[in-house]
């Protein structure tokens, strides 16, 4: 079920394993990644970028994609 009433959508990711004191923030039009160690932050950013590529290739947007389908794409694009 698509929610056509949503005017905007933004994906927000938090990395919670930062122990080096650095503040990491990556922002784009439809997502923000905040925190995490360097490795975690990079992996989260890569995952989200690949996920948005898949969303676009399927003719969807973050506004129109089903939550379960988004979750499946994130899982698919997460590094092992």
C-alpha positions as CSV (number, residue, x, y, z in Angstrom):
1,X,0.0,0.0,0.0
2,X,1.6,3.3,-1.1
3,X,1.1,6.4,0.9
4,X,0.4,9.1,-1.6
5,X,-0.2,11.7,1.1
6,X,3.4,11.8,2.2
7,X,4.9,15.1,0.9
8,X,8.5,14.3,1.6
9,X,10.6,11.4,2.8
10,X,14.1,11.2,4.3
11,X,16.1,8.1,5.4
12,X,18.1,8.6,8.6
13,X,20.8,6.3,9.7
14,X,22.7,6.4,13.1
15,X,26.0,4.7,13.7
16,X,26.4,4.0,17.4
17,X,29.9,2.5,17.6
18,X,32.1,5.7,17.5
19,X,34.9,5.5,20.0
20,X,37.5,7.8,18.2
21,X,35.8,11.2,19.0
22,X,35.2,12.1,15.4
23,X,31.8,13.5,14.4
24,X,30.7,12.0,11.0
25,X,27.8,13.3,9.0
26,X,27.0,12.5,5.4
27,X,23.9,14.2,3.9
28,X,22.2,14.0,0.6
29,X,18.8,15.1,-0.6
30,X,17.0,11.9,0.6
31,X,19.2,10.6,3.4
32,X,21.5,11.5,6.3
33,X,24.0,9.2,8.0
34,X,25.2,10.4,11.4
35,X,27.9,9.0,13.7
36,X,29.6,5.6,13.8
37,X,33.2,4.6,13.5
38,X,34.9,5.4,10.2
39,X,34.2,1.8,9.0
40,X,30.6,1.8,10.1
41,X,29.9,5.2,8.6
42,X,31.4,4.2,5.3
43,X,29.5,0.9,5.1
44,X,26.2,2.6,6.0
45,X,26.7,5.3,3.4
46,X,27.6,2.7,0.7
47,X,24.5,0.6,1.6
48,X,22.2,3.6,1.3
49,X,23.7,4.8,-2.0
50,X,23.3,1.4,-3.5
51,X,19.8,1.1,-2.1
52,X,18.8,4.5,-3.7
53,X,20.3,3.3,-7.0
54,X,18.1,0.2,-6.9
55,X,15.0,2.3,-5.9
56,X,15.6,4.6,-8.9
57,X,16.3,1.6,-11.3
58,X,12.9,0.2,-10.3
59,X,11.2,3.4,-11.1
60,X,10.3,4.1,-7.4
61,X,11.1,6.9,-5.0
62,X,11.6,6.9,-1.3
63,X,8.1,8.4,-1.1
64,X,6.5,5.6,-3.1
65,X,8.4,2.5,-2.2
66,X,6.7,0.0,0.2
67,X,8.4,-0.1,3.6
68,X,9.0,-3.9,3.4
69,X,10.6,-3.5,-0.1
70,X,12.9,-0.8,1.2
71,X,13.9,-3.0,4.1
72,X,14.6,-5.8,1.7
73,X,16.8,-3.6,-0.5
74,X,18.7,-2.3,2.5
75,X,19.4,-5.9,3.6
76,X,20.4,-6.9,0.0
77,X,22.9,-3.9,-0.2
78,X,24.4,-4.3,3.3
79,X,28.0,-5.6,3.3
80,X,28.3,-9.1,4.7
